[in-house]
Structure formats: structure tokens, C-alpha cells
Amino acid sequence: MATKLHFWNDGDASVGIGRNDAVVELNLDGYNEAETADNLALAKEVLSKAFVEIWDNDKAHVSVSKELDHPNALSTTNRPARS
């Protein structure tokens, strides 16, 4: 089963910089629960740093799809676009 990681930043409307978002899908079939957790943690860390560089911004937020499905996960104003 594939896991989607949603990355986004809020931009800075005061200087005309819009928000950015991206979705990366990881296929983690064949890994046990501990390996999957380790792989997700590493992917979040490494890809967040990459998107900070790509977007030339100080922060990239990240959530896994199932985290976003939780009703109290994030306020609707700070949620990434869903794909």
C-alpha cells in the first residue's frame, strides 16, 4: 500500500509569495511496522529539507495522508491541498 506524504509551506502574502505544496507517494510494501516507521521518519526529514531548498523558504510542513484524515489534525487554513 502506498503512503502519501503531503508537503507545503504557507508562503508570505505580505510580499507576494504564494504557498507551495507537493505530494510524494511512497510504496512501502514488504516492510514490517518498525521499518515502515523508520522509513517514513527519514523520508519526512530528508524531503522536508529538500523542499525548503527547492521553495527557497525557511519551513516545509509535512503530514501523512492518514494524519490529515483525522478531524483534529490541522486547521483547515493550514491544510495542504489534497490530491
C-alpha positions in Angstrom: 0.0 0.0 0.0 1.3 3.4 -0.9 1.7 6.2 1.7 1.3 9.8 0.6 3.4 12.5 2.2 1.9 16.0 1.8 4.5 18.8 1.9 3.6 22.5 2.0 4.6 26.0 3.1 2.4 29.0 3.8 4.3 31.5 1.6 4.3 35.1 2.6 1.3 37.1 1.3 2.8 40.3 2.6 5.5 40.2 -0.1 3.5 38.4 -2.8 4.9 34.9 -2.2 2.2 32.2 -2.6 2.0 28.9 -0.8 3.6 25.8 -2.3 2.6 22.2 -2.0 3.6 18.8 -3.2 2.7 15.2 -2.7 5.2 12.3 -2.7 3.9 8.8 -2.8 6.0 6.0 -1.2 5.4 2.3 -1.8 6.4 0.7 1.5 5.1 -2.8 0.8 7.2 -5.6 2.2 8.5 -3.6 5.2 7.5 -4.5 8.7 5.9 -1.9 11.0 9.2 -0.8 12.6 10.9 -0.5 9.2 7.9 1.4 7.8 8.0 3.9 10.7 11.8 4.4 10.3 11.4 4.9 6.5 8.6 7.4 7.0 10.5 9.4 9.6 13.6 9.5 7.3 11.5 10.5 4.3 9.8 13.3 6.2 13.2 14.6 7.4 15.1 14.4 4.1 12.3 15.5 1.8 11.3 18.4 4.1 14.9 19.7 3.8 14.8 19.3 0.1 11.5 21.2 -0.3 12.9 24.0 1.9 15.7 24.4 -0.6 13.5 24.0 -3.7 11.0 26.5 -2.5 13.7 28.8 -1.0 11.7 29.1 2.2 12.5 28.6 5.9 9.9 25.9 6.6 8.2 23.0 4.9 5.3 21.3 6.8 4.7 17.6 6.2 1.9 15.2 7.1 1.0 11.7 6.1 -2.4 11.3 4.4 -3.9 9.3 7.4 -2.8 12.1 9.7 -4.7 14.6 7.6 -7.8 12.4 7.7 -8.1 12.8 11.5 -10.7 15.5 12.3 -8.4 17.4 14.7 -5.2 17.1 12.6 -4.8 20.6 11.3 -7.0 23.7 11.0 -8.5 24.0 7.5 -6.5 27.2 6.8 -3.2 25.3 7.3 -4.0 22.1 5.5 -2.2 21.3 2.3 -4.2 20.8 -0.9 -5.4 17.2 -1.2 -4.6 15.3 -4.3 
